[in-house]
Amino acid sequence: MDPRTLTTLRTADGERLLEQLRDFQPGQELALATRLRREHPAELVSAALTQARLRQRARAKFGAEADAMFFTPGGVEQSTRADVATHRARRIAERLGGSGRVADLCCGIGADAVALARAGLAVLAVDADPATCAVAEANAAALGLADRVEVVCGDAAGTLAAALADGDAFDAVFLDPARRDGRGRIFDPEGYSPPLSTAVELARLGRAVGAVKVAPGIPHEAVPDDATAEWVSVRGDVKEAVLWFGAPAGGPDPAARAAERFTATLLPGAPPLRGPGTAQAPDGPVLRYLHEPDGAVVRAHLVAEVAEQLGGHLIDPTIAYITADTPGPSPYTSAYEITDVLPFNLKRLRAIVRERAIGTLTVKKRGSAVQPEELRRRVKPAGPNAATVIVTRVAGAPTMLLAQPVGG
């Protein structure tokens, strides 16, 4: 969407058109377009339909506020969810004592800039793409935050350097480097735009705190020595990782930093789980309950800390499943009561499913090449009952665990 089209959509005529399209259904699109083109320019109708589709998709990330915002196709895919952005903004604001100036580099459509402004911070939002900058500016205005968000179009490093040279100062610097190109996701951090090494250097220019958003799959060895790392999940789905610079909650002491170097944050509600990310939980036989740690806990290498809290151990030294005599509860795991522990055997599983009239079979796996959909197809579940089969390894041996969710 070019800035000129965006300007038109922000007029009274454009806003009325978008309101009419708020809840249109895909099957209505042709008839709606035909009718609306009798009343509005065809170009405006086409742009409004595109924007209405993007707003509907964006509701999953931004809730009802999506209907007041503006989006690009890439912005919907790559922008930070509102709840994740709010969490990060609060963390930055806490480190700054509730006020300060933040440089939001590679700001995209402005989701993080909005959250930072709402947390009480003044924001310089920078992006290299003029159309994206226009959308970020429009979103700040639409949400009543134009006085707290200044949008500048330019190169992240160059814009920050120019601002600093002019005597500007930033208490925090946040970057969200582009991790996609025309061919899809970029897995090499040095392939980000800007490269991770450049992003880290820019983040370090924050007087009190710096942060760089990275892919959740970043290996621990890629985390700089002066950084802490946080993995964030939302209702069990890992969304991102962030490298943090500046004094952590434990203080500037290197020992305190090492003790809390890795964090798993589970939204909504669970307290952050922190640790050194180096402990190895003991392993042993399968007990009555199986605990499946959240993906953020696994990514942060904090499974051992959760196992200790539960008084449990791993079922295999290489598999992130914890077994214990109690169901918990733990805010960091999903718990299952185990009914059967059997060597993996498709024929045997099919017989159990038939004998127990299992029609709803949930398949979970770790450490197995089994494809859940293919397994369900071959087992052919049918009947009124439900069960979970966990395909994994126990002490190195392929195993299937029949179980029921605790509380399910």
Number of C-alpha atoms within 10 A of each C-alpha: 16 12 14 10 15 21 13 15 21 15 11 10 12 20 15 12 20 23 14 14 19 16 13 15 11 9 8 9 13 10 9 17 17 12 12 17 14 10 10 14 10 14 10 19 24 14 17 25 19 16 24 24 18 22 27 18 17 24 15 13 19 20 15 13 14 19 19 15 22 27 28 20 14 13 19 21 14 15 21 23 20 18 16 23 18 21 18 20 23 19 15 27 24 12 19 18 9 13 16 18 23 28 31 28 31 26 28 31 30 30 23 28 35 28 24 28 24 18 20 16 25 22 27 22 28 28 24 17 14 14 20 26 24 24 25 31 23 24 24 24 17 15 13 13 19 17 11 20 26 18 23 21 18 18 16 25 16 10 18 23 14 11 14 13 10 9 7 11 17 21 21 27 28 32 26 24 24 19 21 15 11 6 6 8 13 16 13 12 17 14 16 21 18 22 15 21 12 15 25 23 12 23 24 21 22 21 16 17 23 29 27 22 22 23 19 19 12 18 10 13 7 9 17 14 12 15 22 22 24 26 28 27 22 19 12 17 13 22 18 19 24 25 22 25 24 21 19 18 10 14 11 11 10 14 11 15 21 18 14 18 25 26 25 28 25 25 18 13 10 12 12 15 20 20 20 18 22 15 12 16 20 15 20 17 13 21 17 16 23 30 29 20 22 23 24 28 31 18 23 27 22 25 31 23 19 21 25 13 11 19 14 25 27 26 24 23 17 15 18 26 25 30 29 23 14 16 20 16 12 15 14 23 22 18 25 23 23 21 13 12 16 14 17 17 11 13 10 13 19 17 12 15 21 16 10 15 16 19 16 17 20 15 17 17 16 15 15 13 9 14 12 17 11 10 15 15 9 13 19 15 20 15 13 10 13 17 19 21 21 23 24 26 23 25 17 13 11 15 19 23 24 21 22 19 16 16 9 6
